[in-house]
Amino acid sequence: MNKHPLALAVLVGLAGAAHAQSSVTVYGVIDLNLYHKQLAGESAPTKIESGGMTTSHFGFRGNEDLGGGMSAIFNLSSFIRADGGGAGRSDTDAFWSRMSWVGLQSGYGTVKLGRQGTENFVQSIRFSPFSDSMAFGPIMLHTFMPSATQPMMTSSGSSTAGDFAWNNSLSYTSPNFSGAVGTVMASLGEGTPAGRRLGGSLYYAGGPLAATLVIEKIEKASLNFSKPPASIPMTDSKLVHAGASYDLTAVKLFGQYIRTNLNNATTEITLATKQFGATAPVGSGRVLAAWTRTDKTQTAVANQKRDTVSLGYDYDLSKRTDLYAVVLNDKVTGLSGGTGFAVGLRHRF
């Protein structure tokens, strides 16, 4: 090697380049639909809306090889209101409200810090026939997208602290052990009304079967159960979530059960949400079907329930672009029923 110093220099340079290898990816989804929307107790306007099957967004994610089997990773992502060009889900959203975290990944697992999606949200997506659809997926409508006009607010949408992602959070995800992966996540209140939050999940996938168990707890928070006829301040929330799916090839079956308890000094609210659904490949797309029911009990208030059924077809134009059509029916105790339908176009980049 002493006779070939140039070759040695090249090899050293290549080794250094491999050690410092990094990549950054720009990604996102633009999803727009024509929606004649009517949930229970609401009017039925016809609109062009952003985010039917997937909430429109864009972002940057990347990694750097640190050597020794360790990598630095990050993800910055922002929502888009593609129907009008606005940023965020609303004018009050922070710019990077979808994700903003940095972490380290190795054979011992992954540690992340920042704003991250909760395990309750991640597993809700995994075990829903409509995946992450906040507009048409019944489980998401019941848990993360409650209607402002309805007299019941369900599960994780019951407070700002119960959003799909937590600020100021630290998480650890284990390596995959024969199909099983565990995650724990904590969020510091930092003197804000969000309170202290702690959550964890165990997820298993092997062959046609997948299953999960999630537990979340929020303490000493300012949770506003803001529904007619009155706004009720709550301080604590506990959630247990179980989900499973089984792929029969001709049809894939999904099930979820989410139980949430909200408390203050004088009032307790319990929300029990269950979902059953299926997907089936048909032609160049798939049929999607799901039914979700939430039963609500509250101190000194009559019990209420909500039932939502969605049926849709998602047609693949390519690997990145699809057309979809969905019809939805929504019923709530004491309100007139609502029916909505939509056709839309989604493009991933």
N, C-alpha and C positions, 0 to 999 in steps of 0.2 A: 504493500500500500504506500510505502514511502516513495516509490517511483512514480506514483500517480497522485500528486497532491490535488490536482484539479478534480479528479474523480471523487476523492475523499471530501473535498469541499462541497461538491454537488450533493453527495449522500447526506452530509451533515445538514445542508440547507433543506433537503427534502424532509428529513426527520423533524426538523424544527417546524416546517410548514404543516406537517401532519399533526404535530403536537398542538399547534395553535389553530387547527382547523375550526372554522365557525361558519354559520349560515343564518340568514334572515329571510323569512318568507312573508310576503304580503298576501293576505287572504280575506275572504268575505263572502257575503250573500246579499243579493238584491232580490227582494220578494215583494211583488205588488199584485193586488187582486181587486176585482170588482165585487163588493160585498153588500148584499141586502141584509143588514144585520138587525136581529131582534132577539134579545135575551128576555127572560121572564120579566114582565112589568115594565118593559121599555118600549119606546117607539121604534119604528123600523126604517131608518134612513138608508138610502143607497149611496155608497161612497166608493171611491178608489182609496184603498188603504195599503199602507206599508206593513209587511210582516204578516203573512198568512200562515204558511207552513213553517217558516222560520223568521224570527225577528231580524230585519235587515241590519247588517253590521259590516264593519271592516276592521282589520287589525294587523299587527305585526308580531310575529313570534320567531324565536331564534334560539340557537344554542352555540356554545363554544366548548370544544374539547379541552379540558384542563389537564389531561393526562391521568394515568393511573386508574382509568375506568370512571372518572368523574367528569361531569359536564355542568356548565352554568346554563340556565334556561330562563326565558322570560316570555311574557305575553302582555301586550297592550292592545285593547280592543274597545271600540266605540260603537254605539248604536246609531242607526241612520233612519230618519223618517223620509223614505225615498219618494213618497207621494208629494212632498212639498220641499224637499231639500234640507230639512232641518236636522240638527245633530241631537242625539239622545232620544229617549222614548218620549220625553216632554221637555219643556223649557227649563225645568228644575233639575234635570239630570246632569251630573258631572260629565265632563267630556269622555273620560276613560271609564265610564260607569259599568261597562260590560266586564272587563278584566283589566287589572293592572298589578302584576306580580312579577317577582324574580325568585329564582330558586337554584338549588343544587341537586343533581341527580347522579346516583351511583348504584352499584350492585346492592347496597344496603337500603335503598329506598330513595324517596324524593322529599325534600323539604322546600316549602314555598312560603313567602311572605308578601302581603299586600291584600288587594281586593280579589277575592276568589269565590267561585260558585260553591254553594253549600252542597253537602252530600245529599241532603233531601232533594234538592233540585236536580242534581246529576242523576240520581237513581230514578226520579220521576220521569226523566227523559228516557232512560234505558228501558223502562217497563211500560211505556205507553205506545200504542199503535200509531199515534200521531206524533211521536217523538217530542220535539221541542216546540210544537205549535201552541202558541199562547192564544191564538184566535179561535182554533177549532178543536183542540184537544180537550176533552171534557175534564180530565184530571187537572190540567193546568188552569182551566177556567174556574174550577172549584178551589184550587189551592193557592194559585199565584195571581189570578186575574179576576178578583171579585168585582161585581158590578156596584157602582156607587148608588144605584136606585134600589137595590135589593135589601131586605131587612135582615140579611144574614151575611156575615163575612167569614169565609172558610179558611181554615188551616193557615198556611204560611203567608197568605195575603193579609193576615189580621193585624199586621203592624209594620212600621217602617223597619224595625229590627228584624223582621222575618222575611226580608227581601230574598231574592234568589241568590244574592252574593253578600258576603260580609266584609266590611271595611276592617282595616287594622288587624288582619288575621294571620295566624301562623298554622301551617298544616304539615303533617307527615303522612306519606303514603308508603306502605311496605312494598317489598318486592313481591312478585307473583309466586305463591307457594301452591303448586299443583292446581292452579286455577283460582285460588283464593287470594284476595287483596284486601287489606285493611287500611282505613284512613281515619285519622283524628284531626280535629280542627278547633282552634280557640280564637276568639276575638275579644280584644280588650275594649272595655267601655270608654276608657280615657276621659272619664268625667262627662260623657255625653248621655243623652236619653236612651241610647241604644242598649245600655246595660252590658252585663257579662254574658257571653255566649260560648257554649261548648257543644260540639257535635262529633259523631263518629259513625262509621259504617263498616260493614263486612260484606264484600261482594264476591260471588262465586260464579264462574262460567266454565262448564265442561261438557263437551258434546252438545246435545240439543237443549240442555237445561242451563238456566241462569237464575240466580236468586240473590236477594239482598236483605239486610236488616240495618235500619238507620235509627239513631237516637239523637235528639237535639234538646238543649235546655237553655232558656234565657232567664236571667235573674235581674231584679232591681232595674227594670227598664221602664220607659214610658211608652206603653203599647196602647195605641188609640183604637179601640173597637168602635170605629166611627160609622155607625149604620142607623138609619131611621128606626125608631122615633127619637133615639138619644145616642150621644157619644159616651162610651164607657171607658174610663181609663183603667188599664190593666198593668200589672207589674211583672208577672211571671208567666212563662210558657214552657210546656213540656210536650214533646212530639215523639211518637214511635211510628215507624214506617217499615212495612214489609212488602216485598215485591218478588214476583217470579215470572218466568216465561219458559215456554217449551216449543221447540221448532219441530213440527211434524212434516216439514218440507212443503206439503200441499197447503198448509196453513200454519201460522205461528200464533200461539195463544199467549195472552198477557193477563196478569192480575196484580192489583195493588190494594193495600189497606193502610190508611194513615189516620192516626188518632191524635188529636191535639187538645190539650187542656190549658185554658187561659184563666188566670186568677188575679183577684185583688182582695182587699180585706173583707169584702162583703159579697162578692159575686164570683161564681165559677161558671165558665162556659166550656162545654165539651163538643168537639166537632169530629165525627167519625165518617171518614170518606173511603168508599170502596169503588174499585174500577175493574171491569172485565172487558176484554177486547181481543181483536184478532187482525192479522194481516194475511193476505193471500195473493200470490203472484197470478196475474191475469193478463195475457197478451204482453205488451211491452211496458207494463206498469204493475200496480198492485192495488187491491181493494183494501181500504182501511175502515175499521168499525170499532166503536168504543161506547160503553155506557158507564156513567159514574153517578153515584148517589152519595149525598152528604146528609147525615142526620145531626141536628143541632139541639142540644139541651142547655138551658140557661136558668140560673136561679130566679124564681118568681116569674118566669116567662113561659108561655106555651111552647111545646116542642115544635120544631119546623124541619122540613126536609127539602132537598133540591135534587132533581133528576135531570141529567143532560145526556142526550144521545147524538153521536156524530157518525155520519157515513160518507166516505169519500173515495175518489179514485185518483191516483197519482201516476201520470203517464210520462215516461222518460223519452225526451227528444234526443238526448245524448247523455254522457256520463255526468255532465255538469248542469244541464238545463232540463226542467220538467214543467209540464202543465198539470194543473189539478182542479178538481171540482169537489165541493163539499156541501152537504146539507146538514143542518143542526137543529135540534129541538130542545128547548129548555123550559123546565117547570119548577116553580117554587111555591110552597104553601102560602095561600092567601093572595097570590098574584095571578094575573092573566098569563097564559103560556106564550112563549115566543118561538118563532121559527126563522132561521136565517139560512141563506145559501150564498155561495161564492164560487167564482172561477178565477184562477190566478196563474201567474208565471213566476218561476223561481230560477235564478242563475247563480251558480257558485263560481268563485274565482280564487 
